[in-house]
Amino acid sequence: MLKKDKKIIFQSLLADSIDKPKPALQFIPEAFKKLDRQVSGQHKKTNQTVKACVPFLDAYKSGYILPFQIDYDVYYHDGRLNFDASTIFSGVEEAEALKHFKIDFHANEQVPGELRHDKRTVDGVFKFINPWTIITPPGYSCLFTQPLNQNAPFKIIDGVVDTDKYHNRVNFPFYWTGDIDKRYLLKHGTPMVQVIPFKRDDWKMEVLKEDAFNEKYWFSLARRLIDGYRQTAWSKKNYK
């Protein structure tokens, strides 16, 4: 029997006018695509780069990306971090665009200092307003997180939402981690948030001592195979 694909739904009042969410695979950085599998120089024969690391690539490919819908000119001035909408998406009235794409603020009291990201450069909690409602099949939730293995001057506050039952827009709080002495452009079309759907299951933990023979066997096998993990344990994942 053919396996039936699960379906995740993204819906918005502005769906005909704005950039659509896309599989995360479509946002893999050019630097990764151009990277050689082998380290150059004297260690070329012994070391591989992350281009050969399947778990690293799987992180890039997991789930879907919500891109920025407009450009934000970000700068620190007079003790305040400013997010100026430098361009408005064509086909959408400016007031409507700012309503759906603005960057909002959380009251500092909502997150105690001990829980805030330790690399933040501005002591505040900000929030990306999201124009999309996300719906998953029964029993499936979504992890909302930082675009994995990608550099950005902000850090999304990770969250899990039961999107099979909560059919409302989810906004994305974040910390600013960029240098306050620099000016940044959060560019339209670049990754804002990674959305990873998953099935909710109950788990029970067990701790065991590893079999020494088993450990030696897998270590030996991994050394004999160029792509040991890929050939012995990896399963392909598809997000369309």
N, C-alpha and C positions, 0 to 999 in steps of 0.2 A: 504494500500500500504506500502511495506517495505521501511524503511528509507535507503537511499543510503549513504554509507560512503564517506566522503570527503577523498581525497588522497593528501598527501604531499610527494614530491619527493626529495630525496637526491642523487645527482650524483657527481662522482669524477673520474678523470683519474686513480686514485689509488684504486678504489672501491674493486678490487679483492685482494688487499694486506694489507688493513688497517682495523682498527676496525670500524664497522658500527655504525651510530647513533641508539639509541634504545629508546623506550618509557620511559619516566622519572620514571614510576613505578618501573622499574628494577634497579634503583639507590637509592632506599630508604635506609638510613643508618641502619646498624645493631643495633645501639643503640636504634633507634626508634622501630625496630621489637621486641627487647627484653624488651622494657619498659612495665610495668604494667599499666593498666587503672586507678588504684586507687593509691593515694599517700600513701606511707607506713608511719607507725608511728601513732602518736596520732590523726592526721587529716584524717586517712584512710577512715572513713565513710562519710566524708563531701566533700572532694576534689578529683577531677579527674585530671589525668595528660593529657598532650597533645595527648596521645595515644587515648583518647576519643574525641578529637576535630576534627570533620570532615573537617572544613575549613583548618586546618593545614595539614591534610593528602591530601586534594585536591590540595594544593600547591605543595606537593611532586609529585603528579601524573600528573600534567598538562603538556601537550606537550611532548617534546623529549629532550634527552640529547646528546650533542656532547662530546665524551670523549677525553682526551688527547691521542695522538697517540704514543708518546715516553715519556721517563722519562726526567725531567728537574731537574738538581741540581742547586738550587738557593741560592746565598750567596752574601753578601755585602762586597766589598773589595776596598780599595783605592778610596773611594768616588763614587763607581759605583756598581750598582746591576747587577750581572752576572747570566745568564741563560745558563748553560752548558748542552748540550744534552748528558746525561750519557749512554743512550742506543738508538740504532737505530732499528726500527721495522724490523724484519726478512723479507726477500723477497723484500726489497726496498733498492736501492743503497743509500749510505750515503749522497752523494751530492743531490740526488733527495729528500730524506727525509728532509734534512735541508732546502731545498728550499720551501717545502710545509708546514713544521711544525715549522719553526723558530719563534722566538719571536722578533718582530721589535719594533721600537720606533716612537712616534709622536714628532714633534718639540714642545717644551714647549709653544711657542707662539700661538699654535693652540687652547689651552684651558687656559683662564685667571685663575689666582690663586683663584679667588672668586668662580669659578665653579668646582674646583677640590674637590675630596672626602676629607672630613675633618679628616678622620682617616688614610690617606695615611702616610706611614713612609718614602717614597722616593719621592722627589718632581719631579716626571716625569710621563709621560703618555706612557704606553707600549701597545703592540698590539699582540694578538695571531693570527697567520696566519692560515686560515681555508681552508682545502682541498676540502670542499663540496660546491656545488651550490645547493641552496634550492628553490624549485618551488612549489607554491600553486595554487589552482584553481582560476578562475576569481573572483575578489571581496574579496580575502583573503590576509591578510598581516601576518607578523610574528613579535612578540616581542622577542628580544634577551636580555637575562638578566642573572644575577647571579643564579646559581643553588639554588633554593628556600629552605630556612630553613636548609641550610648546611653550615658548617664552612669551610673557605678557607682563605689563606693568601693573597688573592687578591680580588678586587672588579671590576666586569665587569661594563663598562659604558653602561647603558641601551640604546637600540635603537629599532626603529620600521622601518621595510623595507617592501615595497610593492612587495613581492616576487612573485606575479602573473605576474608582468611586468618586474621586474629587475632580469634577469637570469644570474647573475654573482656571483662570490664568495663574501661573506660578511666576512670581518675580524672583530676581536673583541677587541677594545681598553679596557684597564683596568688600575687600580691603584694598586700599591703594598701596602698592609696593614700589612704584617708580620713584626715581630721584626727583625731589621737589625743586631742584635747581634746573631741571630740564623741562622742555615742552614736548608733549606727546600727541600723536594723532592716532586715535582708535578708528581705524579705517573701515568704511562701509564695505561689507562683504567678507570681512575677516572673522575668525572664530570668536564667539563671545562665551558660549556655554556648550558643554558636551552633555548629551542626554543618553543614558544607557538603560534601556528597559531590562527587567529581570523578573523571573518568577519567584514569588514569595513561597518559601518553604521553612518548616521548622527543622532545627538542627540540634543535635546533642553531641557534645565534645567528648573525645576519648584521647588519652595520652598514653603512648606506648614507646618502649625502647626499640630502636631500629635494629633489625637483624644485620649483624656485621657482614655476613656473606652476601646478603642482598645489596648492601651499600657498595661493596667491592665490585660486584657484578655490574651494577649500573654505571659506576665510575669508569670501569674498563670499557663498557660498551660505548659510552659517550665519547671516550677518547678515540675509539676506532672509527666512529662515524663523524663525518664533517659536520653534519646537521643532526646530531644525536637526538635532541628533543623533538625536532620536526619529524624525524623518521620513526620514532618509537612511541611518542605520547601525544603529539599535537593534533587537535581537531580543528577543521576549518569552520569559521564563523561567517555568517552572511547577514548583512544589513542592507536592504535595498530601499 
